[in-house]
Amino acid sequence: MTDDTTTTEAETEEVPEPRDEAREELLAKLQEALGDSLLDSHIVVDRDIWIRVTPEAWQNTARVLREQFGARYFGFLSAIDWMPSPYGRSHDSAVDNELLPPKEDELLPDAPAEPDTEATGDAAVTDGDADASEDESSIEAPAGTGEAKYETGFAGGETRFQVFARVASVGEPNNHWGITVKADVPEDTLTVDSWTSVYAGADWHEREAWEMFGINFEGHPGLRNMYLPSGFKGNPLRKDFPLVSRQIKPWPGIVDIEQMPETEEEDAPSEGSEA
Amino acid sequence: MTAMTDSQKLQYIAARAADARVNVELETEGMTLNLGPQHPATHGTLRIVARLDGEQVIAAEPVAGYMHRGYEKLAEVRNYAQITTLVNRIDWLGSFANEVPFILAAEQLMEIEAPPRAQWIRTILFEMSRLANIVLFLGDMGVQLGAVTPAFYAFRDREFVLDQIERVTGGRFHPNFDRIGGLKDDLPKGWIADTKSAMDKVRDFCDEIEELFMNAEIFDARMRGVGVIPQDIAMQYGLSGANARASGIDWDLRRDNPIGLVYNELDWKVWTHVDGDSYARFWVRLQEVREATKMIDQLCDGLPSGPIMAKVPRIIKVPEGEAYIATENPLGEMGYYIVSQGGLTPFRVKIRSASFNNVSIVPWILRGVYIPDIISILGSIYFILGDIDR
C-alpha cells in the first residue's frame, strides 16, 4: 500500500498499535470532501476501509470518489438486510450451542424433545440433542418489523436495509486502493439515488438489488427483473423471505456433527482454545 | 472532471452515431432478433434480444437468469465448509479459483493464515484452473468465427491440465479442495514432473493456436477493430481480467493485491494491449496462458516443504466482521464480501463475479454493430453463465 506521507504523526502515538497511514490519510481527505455527510468509518489495518454516508449523500459520494479521488473503477453494488432472520438462526444456533466444546458438557445432559427427528435422526449419532436450540429460536418472527436497532457491521447503521458498494482506484502502479461505501436506506421510502449517472456499470447491480431487496434507485433508467420471472412476488434476499427447502428440511450442516473417529479422542478437548 | 465529461461524450457519440448510421443508410423496418437462451454462441443460457435495423443492432439486451441458483441466499444457511461446494459451480471451467477468494476472506476474518506450502499449492491450482478455463476459450474463439478445428485442439490439450487437477483433488471440474487454513491434501507423488510436461504441452498448444489464428486473414477481419471498449468505459462497468487489460488498464490483482497467494515470489509479466478490441482480448488471454505455464513451472521448482494445514478449530466459527477479498480469476476479478455475525454461517455473502460486470457492458458495446459481430464480441468478452447468474 502507499505509505509515502504522514508517517510521523502516527509515530507520536505511544501505543504501538498497528496503523494504516495511507488509509487514514484517505479517510481524512474524504472527511474534508464529504463533510457532515460522512457518518462513520472503519479501517482494518492494511486491509480495507469502510465509510458510511447519509442516504442523501449516497450519489454524491460516488461522484466525489470518482472525480476527486480517482476511484474510476466500479466494483459492485449491493444491499444488506440487517434484520435477524425471523426464522431464527435455527440452522446455526443448534449446532453452535452444542458443539462448542465449553458448552458441550452443559448441553449434553438435557437432550430435549426433538421437533423434527425423522430427517436428522440418523445423522445425529454423537449428539442426541441436535435440535437442542430448535425451541429457543422460535419459528415465529420475533417482531422483526419494530424500530429495534439492528446489529450492524462495520461503520454502523440505523436502518434495516443498507446499500453498499465498492469502488477502487486501479491502473496506476503502486496506487491501488479500494473502498466500501455504505448508506442506510430510509425505512419509509426504501429509496436511494441511483449511481448509474456516475458509474454506468451500476445499472445491473441496482437492478439486482432492487429485485432481491426491494430497494428503489431513483434515477435508474429501468428497474426490471434481472434473474426472476417477471411475475415473481417477494424479494428473495430479504431475511424474511423464507428459503422453503430449509423450512421443510433441517439444514445440511447437521450431518457434519458426526465426528471423525480419530479426531474424537485425540484433540477433542483442546481444539476450542486454539483459534 | 475531465474523465467524467470524456466518458459521457464517448457514450453520447457512440449512441448517436449508431442511430445516425442506421437512419441515414437505410430506412428499413425494425426487427427483433432473439439469440438464445440455447444458442451455441452464448456459452450456456444467456439470451440476447437484439433490435435490428437491417443488419445493424440498434439495441441489445442480454437476458440473464436462466441459471440463477441463488447462491447468496443459500450461503446464509450453510456453514463455511459447505459453501465452497456451492461456489465451485460459479465458474465451472475454473472451479478451484472460485473457492480461493472465499476461503481467503474467511481466513482473514478468522485471522488464520495458511502455511507457505499450502499457499504455493493453492497458487499452482489457481493457475491451473486458469489454464483449464482459458485454453478452452482460445479454442472456442475459433468456433465462434466458424473454425471448428481449434476447439478440438483445445479440448485435447485441456485434458492434460484437468488430469493433473484430478490427480490432486479427485475432481476434474469441481475440486472442492480448498479448506480454511490450508488444503485438503498434499500433492501426490510424481505430480510435479507430470505437471511440468503438461505445461510443455500447453505451451505447444499456444504456439499452435498462434499459428492458426494470428495471421489468418479472416480472423483479423472479424476481430480487429470490432467491439472496442475504451478504458474509461471499461472502468465504469467494472470490467476486469483480460477484458480490462485488453483496454489498456494495467491492473492485475495477482500483482497488485496478492493476498494469500504467492505471486510476488514469481517472475512474470502482466500483459496489456492498447486496442481494446476483440483481437486484443484474445491476444491478452493467449499471453496469459503462456505466463501461467511459466508461473506453474516456477511454482513447482520453488515449492517449499512443510505442513499444508494451519491449526484451525474443527468447528469453524467465524468472528464478527466484514471482509472483501478479490482475486484475479480466469474471468476477472472475483470477490466475496462476507458479513459474519459470528457463528457457523455467514450473515450475508455478496458474490462479486467477474462475468456479471463483464457482460453488463453488452448493451453498450453492441449498439451499432453488425449481427456477425455480436458473436465475435460476445465470444471475446468471454463469460461463463454460472458466473453471471450465480
HADDOCK unambig.tbl for C-alpha pairs under 7 A between the chains (distance, minus, plus):
assign (segid A and resid 67 and name CA) (segid B and resid 1 and name CA) 5.60 0.50 0.50
assign (segid A and resid 72 and name CA) (segid B and resid 235 and name CA) 5.97 0.50 0.50
assign (segid A and resid 72 and name CA) (segid B and resid 236 and name CA) 6.44 0.50 0.50
assign (segid A and resid 73 and name CA) (segid B and resid 235 and name CA) 4.54 0.50 0.50
assign (segid A and resid 73 and name CA) (segid B and resid 236 and name CA) 5.74 0.50 0.50
assign (segid A and resid 73 and name CA) (segid B and resid 238 and name CA) 5.72 0.50 0.50
assign (segid A and resid 74 and name CA) (segid B and resid 235 and name CA) 6.28 0.50 0.50
assign (segid A and resid 74 and name CA) (segid B and resid 236 and name CA) 5.49 0.50 0.50
assign (segid A and resid 74 and name CA) (segid B and resid 237 and name CA) 6.23 0.50 0.50
assign (segid A and resid 74 and name CA) (segid B and resid 238 and name CA) 4.67 0.50 0.50
assign (segid A and resid 75 and name CA) (segid B and resid 238 and name CA) 5.49 0.50 0.50
assign (segid A and resid 76 and name CA) (segid B and resid 352 and name CA) 6.53 0.50 0.50
assign (segid A and resid 91 and name CA) (segid B and resid 77 and name CA) 6.25 0.50 0.50
assign (segid A and resid 92 and name CA) (segid B and resid 343 and name CA) 6.72 0.50 0.50
assign (segid A and resid 92 and name CA) (segid B and resid 344 and name CA) 5.93 0.50 0.50
assign (segid A and resid 92 and name CA) (segid B and resid 345 and name CA) 6.46 0.50 0.50
assign (segid A and resid 96 and name CA) (segid B and resid 343 and name CA) 6.57 0.50 0.50
assign (segid A and resid 96 and name CA) (segid B and resid 344 and name CA) 6.74 0.50 0.50
assign (segid A and resid 153 and name CA) (segid B and resid 321 and name CA) 6.36 0.50 0.50
assign (segid A and resid 153 and name CA) (segid B and resid 322 and name CA) 6.81 0.50 0.50
assign (segid A and resid 154 and name CA) (segid B and resid 321 and name CA) 6.83 0.50 0.50
assign (segid A and resid 154 and name CA) (segid B and resid 322 and name CA) 6.71 0.50 0.50
assign (segid A and resid 170 and name CA) (segid B and resid 251 and name CA) 6.29 0.50 0.50
assign (segid A and resid 171 and name CA) (segid B and resid 249 and name CA) 5.35 0.50 0.50
assign (segid A and resid 171 and name CA) (segid B and resid 250 and name CA) 4.85 0.50 0.50
assign (segid A and resid 171 and name CA) (segid B and resid 251 and name CA) 5.07 0.50 0.50
assign (segid A and resid 199 and name CA) (segid B and resid 236 and name CA) 4.95 0.50 0.50
assign (segid A and resid 199 and name CA) (segid B and resid 237 and name CA) 6.85 0.50 0.50
assign (segid A and resid 200 and name CA) (segid B and resid 236 and name CA) 5.70 0.50 0.50
assign (segid A and resid 200 and name CA) (segid B and resid 237 and name CA) 6.02 0.50 0.50
assign (segid A and resid 201 and name CA) (segid B and resid 236 and name CA) 5.45 0.50 0.50
assign (segid A and resid 201 and name CA) (segid B and resid 237 and name CA) 3.68 0.50 0.50
assign (segid A and resid 201 and name CA) (segid B and resid 238 and name CA) 6.49 0.50 0.50
assign (segid A and resid 201 and name CA) (segid B and resid 360 and name CA) 6.69 0.50 0.50
assign (segid A and resid 204 and name CA) (segid B and resid 360 and name CA) 6.42 0.50 0.50
assign (segid A and resid 226 and name CA) (segid B and resid 64 and name CA) 6.41 0.50 0.50
assign (segid A and resid 226 and name CA) (segid B and resid 65 and name CA) 6.39 0.50 0.50
assign (segid A and resid 227 and name CA) (segid B and resid 64 and name CA) 6.02 0.50 0.50
assign (segid A and resid 227 and name CA) (segid B and resid 65 and name CA) 3.82 0.50 0.50
assign (segid A and resid 227 and name CA) (segid B and resid 68 and name CA) 6.27 0.50 0.50
assign (segid A and resid 228 and name CA) (segid B and resid 65 and name CA) 6.52 0.50 0.50
assign (segid A and resid 237 and name CA) (segid B and resid 73 and name CA) 5.99 0.50 0.50
assign (segid A and resid 251 and name CA) (segid B and resid 77 and name CA) 6.91 0.50 0.50
assign (segid A and resid 253 and name CA) (segid B and resid 78 and name CA) 6.55 0.50 0.50
assign (segid A and resid 253 and name CA) (segid B and resid 79 and name CA) 6.59 0.50 0.50
assign (segid A and resid 271 and name CA) (segid B and resid 313 and name CA) 5.41 0.50 0.50
assign (segid A and resid 271 and name CA) (segid B and resid 314 and name CA) 6.84 0.50 0.50
assign (segid A and resid 272 and name CA) (segid B and resid 313 and name CA) 6.27 0.50 0.50
assign (segid A and resid 274 and name CA) (segid B and resid 312 and name CA) 6.95 0.50 0.50
assign (segid A and resid 274 and name CA) (segid B and resid 313 and name CA) 6.36 0.50 0.50
assign (segid A and resid 275 and name CA) (segid B and resid 312 and name CA) 6.12 0.50 0.50
assign (segid A and resid 275 and name CA) (segid B and resid 313 and name CA) 6.06 0.50 0.50
